Amino acid sequence: MDEYILMNSTMPEQPEPYWRDSFDVESFPTLEEDLDVDVVIVGGGISGITTAYRLSEEGLKIALVEADVLLNGTTGHTTAKITAQHGAIYDELTSHLGKEKAKLYYDAATDAMAFIQNLVQDKKIDCDFSNEDAYLYTTMNTGVNKLQNEFEAYKQLGIKGELVQTIPLNLPVKAALVMKGQAQFHPLKYLSYLVGKIKENGGFIFEHTVAEDIKEGNQPTVLTRGGSKVTANSVVVASHFPFYDGGGLYFSRLHVERSYILAAKVPKGECPDGMYLNVDSPSRSLRYTMQDGEKLALIGGEEHKTGQGINTKYHYDALEQYGMELFSDLNIEYRWSTQDMVTLDKVPYIGKVSRMHQNIFVASGYRKWGMTNGTMAGLLLSDLILKRENRYESLYRPSRFIADPSVKHFITHNADVAKQLLKGKFDKNEKHPDDVKKDEAAVVTVNGKRAGAYRDSEGQLHVVDTTCTHMGCEVHWNDGDRSWDCPCHGSRYSPSGDVLEGPAKKPLKKL
Ligand SMILES: Cc1cc2nc3c(=O)[nH]c(=O)nc-3n(C[C@H](O)[C@H](O)[C@H](O)COP(=O)(O)OP(=O)(O)OC[C@H]3O[C@@H](n4cnc5c(N)ncnc54)[C@H](O)[C@@H]3O)c2cc1C
């Protein structure tokens, strides 16, 4: 690709999500001693916090352990639409899993949305919550059929929706499917309320505490990198990609997709209410949020497998172009990107980590619909831990193995991992570390071996072994977020090789 030229001079240099800039999340200490609790929950995103909230409200003694700071993973970088319209999923679920499961999936998303809405209303949580209509749209003839099939699935499943010809967006749409009365919010404001309640209920919360492994048994123990241990009756792995596999083979059953978001001020009156998502390729999404009484448009899309995208700045450029099609002007205030997991059959894995372990639970694979799926994880996992019936248990059971179409995906995904394992290992890289300029990175050859070199703004060179420490794939440079990203399971590392996102637990080898 030719050298990238920013289309708009207002594009921020560093990626930062609007959510984190507009709200301060409380800080918590690092775990420095051993602890005994009823339940230990690993991961401070929507899944971990909702589970911890629910269990602490029921009087259980919980510990929430976060490797970084709370709400700085995918939940801190989301778009935060709260809806049961998870793309054009219902036609696909009906044909692959059957009508009953497809309906159950819809009911679960609706229940999760109702849980959030009721809590916000009952507790008067100030979190910019608003009810909005959700639209799926297409600007291509090929998308019309897809939306018609999806609408047929709505009718079969009793989902309220309407097929329409126009939408409030300034786009030449061919068809659109609306699901009314959905919602959106500021995820950090909402989840900080839950965090406050966990504290009030006597729960322990620790940050900068990396869970490295679980010692299994009747009383499983989470072992942390600092050496402290937390022993409990149950452990919940809510670390996005499960940091502990427990025989569930998650590395072969989950793939990771990355997407990009711009937040921009647009001329008054041009950004409509509502939440929008196309069914075409490349993906495009829009919602607004209020900033100081004015609408800020959140423009998203450009998804690709992590580490397999082209020049990352190119993706921001493409979103900016989309924004310019929608609005007469754009003042881009924020840009950021993040990733989410996708399961083989597109239904999340929420439940016991595998058949071998009755007291270790997992929640992952939300396919970019974690506001409802992550909330459902909190509701379902707390019911399982409290030994209560939950009608969604079998739908989400991680040990399910559905032959069609997951076998095909299983084979394709593992073939892709195998390809990525080999890819790049034997490439000849002519570049030498001396060729790398300030604030640039490149794959170089050091002593005949592939290596990654980054020169910081002070001129200091950081050279790392580009072999991912999770399963040995070769990492690639992500110039938008300045990180080394793994194409196989989405681990991400800082320019100097420290782990930013798992499943990798160890840093890249420094050379
Ligand atoms: C671009 C994009 C847009 C999206 N938009 C929407 C949307 O509009 N609506 C919607 O419903 N969903 C959306 N999603 C999906 C949603 O944001 C995610 O599914 C959800 O936030 C995942 O939450 P989580 O709690 O599982 O993971 P996270 O929020 O990532 O939390 C996991 C936490 O675990 C911690 N952790 C990891 N490993 C360890 C360890 N070893 N020890 C301790 N802690 C650890 C991490 O640091 C992290 O804080 C979007 C996703 C993407 C990628």
The ligand as an SDF file (V2000), in Angstrom:
LIG
                    3D

 53 58  0  0  0  0  0  0  0  0999 V2000
  -15.6500   -2.5110   17.5500 C   0  0  0  0  0  0  0  0  0  0  0  0
  -16.6100   -3.1910   18.4690 C   0  0  0  0  0  0  0  0  0  0  0  0
  -17.8510   -2.6190   18.6860 C   0  0  0  0  0  0  0  0  0  0  0  0
  -18.7540   -3.2500   19.5330 C   0  0  0  0  0  0  0  0  0  0  0  0
  -19.9820   -2.6950   19.7140 N   0  0  0  0  0  0  0  0  0  0  0  0
  -20.8960   -3.3470   20.4450 C   0  0  0  0  0  0  0  0  0  0  0  0
  -22.2190   -2.8340   20.5580 C   0  0  0  0  0  0  0  0  0  0  0  0
  -22.5770   -1.8060   19.9920 O   0  0  0  0  0  0  0  0  0  0  0  0
  -23.1080   -3.5520   21.3000 N   0  0  0  0  0  0  0  0  0  0  0  0
  -22.7700   -4.7170   21.9060 C   0  0  0  0  0  0  0  0  0  0  0  0
  -23.6230   -5.3480   22.5190 O   0  0  0  0  0  0  0  0  0  0  0  0
  -21.4990   -5.1890   21.8590 N   0  0  0  0  0  0  0  0  0  0  0  0
  -20.5710   -4.5310   21.1420 C   0  0  0  0  0  0  0  0  0  0  0  0
  -19.3090   -5.0150   21.0490 N   0  0  0  0  0  0  0  0  0  0  0  0
  -18.9450   -6.2200   21.8320 C   0  0  0  0  0  0  0  0  0  0  0  0
  -18.6650   -5.9130   23.2890 C   0  0  0  0  0  0  0  0  0  0  0  0
  -17.9900   -4.7000   23.4270 O   0  0  0  0  0  0  0  0  0  0  0  0
  -17.8280   -7.0540   23.8790 C   0  0  0  0  0  0  0  0  0  0  0  0
  -18.4050   -8.2830   23.5320 O   0  0  0  0  0  0  0  0  0  0  0  0
  -17.7560   -6.9780   25.3950 C   0  0  0  0  0  0  0  0  0  0  0  0
  -17.3360   -5.6950   25.7810 O   0  0  0  0  0  0  0  0  0  0  0  0
  -16.8340   -8.0430   25.9510 C   0  0  0  0  0  0  0  0  0  0  0  0
  -16.8410   -7.9110   27.3430 O   0  0  0  0  0  0  0  0  0  0  0  0
  -15.9810   -8.8650   28.2830 P   0  0  0  0  0  0  0  0  0  0  0  0
  -16.2630   -8.4860   29.6720 O   0  0  0  0  0  0  0  0  0  0  0  0
  -16.2250  -10.2790   27.8950 O   0  0  0  0  0  0  0  0  0  0  0  0
  -14.4690   -8.5630   27.8690 O   0  0  0  0  0  0  0  0  0  0  0  0
  -13.5460   -7.2920   28.2260 P   0  0  0  0  0  0  0  0  0  0  0  0
  -14.3010   -6.0430   28.3130 O   0  0  0  0  0  0  0  0  0  0  0  0
  -12.4000   -7.3380   27.2590 O   0  0  0  0  0  0  0  0  0  0  0  0
  -13.0230   -7.6440   29.6690 O   0  0  0  0  0  0  0  0  0  0  0  0
  -12.1080   -8.6710   29.9240 C   0  0  0  0  0  0  0  0  0  0  0  0
  -11.1230   -8.1880   30.9620 C   0  0  0  0  0  0  0  0  0  0  0  0
  -10.3160   -9.2910   31.3810 O   0  0  0  0  0  0  0  0  0  0  0  0
   -9.0140   -8.8170   31.6480 C   0  0  0  0  0  0  0  0  0  0  0  0
   -8.0810   -9.9440   31.5920 N   0  0  0  0  0  0  0  0  0  0  0  0
   -7.6700  -10.6320   30.4940 C   0  0  0  0  0  0  0  0  0  0  0  0
   -6.8150  -11.6000   30.8450 N   0  0  0  0  0  0  0  0  0  0  0  0
   -6.6860  -11.5280   32.1970 C   0  0  0  0  0  0  0  0  0  0  0  0
   -5.9200  -12.2630   33.1460 C   0  0  0  0  0  0  0  0  0  0  0  0
   -5.1310  -13.2630   32.7750 N   0  0  0  0  0  0  0  0  0  0  0  0
   -6.0080  -11.9080   34.4570 N   0  0  0  0  0  0  0  0  0  0  0  0
   -6.8350  -10.8960   34.8480 C   0  0  0  0  0  0  0  0  0  0  0  0
   -7.5650  -10.1710   33.9910 N   0  0  0  0  0  0  0  0  0  0  0  0
   -7.5000  -10.4860   32.6730 C   0  0  0  0  0  0  0  0  0  0  0  0
   -8.7900   -7.7840   30.5510 C   0  0  0  0  0  0  0  0  0  0  0  0
   -7.7650   -6.8800   30.9090 O   0  0  0  0  0  0  0  0  0  0  0  0
  -10.1580   -7.1270   30.4430 C   0  0  0  0  0  0  0  0  0  0  0  0
  -10.2620   -5.9840   31.2470 O   0  0  0  0  0  0  0  0  0  0  0  0
  -18.3920   -4.4380   20.2030 C   0  0  0  0  0  0  0  0  0  0  0  0
  -17.1410   -5.0000   19.9960 C   0  0  0  0  0  0  0  0  0  0  0  0
  -16.2630   -4.4080   19.1240 C   0  0  0  0  0  0  0  0  0  0  0  0
  -14.9630   -5.0720   18.8650 C   0  0  0  0  0  0  0  0  0  0  0  0
  1  2  1  0
  2  3  1  0
  2 52  2  0
  3  4  2  0
  4  5  1  0
  4 50  1  0
  5  6  2  0
  6  7  1  0
  6 13  1  0
  7  8  2  0
  7  9  1  0
  9 10  1  0
 10 11  2  0
 10 12  1  0
 12 13  2  0
 13 14  1  0
 14 15  1  0
 14 50  1  0
 15 16  1  0
 16 17  1  0
 16 18  1  0
 18 19  1  0
 18 20  1  0
 20 21  1  0
 20 22  1  0
 22 23  1  0
 23 24  1  0
 24 25  2  0
 24 26  1  0
 24 27  1  0
 27 28  1  0
 28 29  2  0
 28 30  1  0
 28 31  1  0
 31 32  1  0
 32 33  1  0
 33 34  1  0
 33 48  1  0
 34 35  1  0
 35 36  1  0
 35 46  1  0
 36 37  1  0
 36 45  1  0
 37 38  2  0
 38 39  1  0
 39 40  1  0
 39 45  2  0
 40 41  1  0
 40 42  2  0
 42 43  1  0
 43 44  2  0
 44 45  1  0
 46 47  1  0
 46 48  1  0
 48 49  1  0
 50 51  2  0
 51 52  1  0
 52 53  1  0
M  END
$$$$
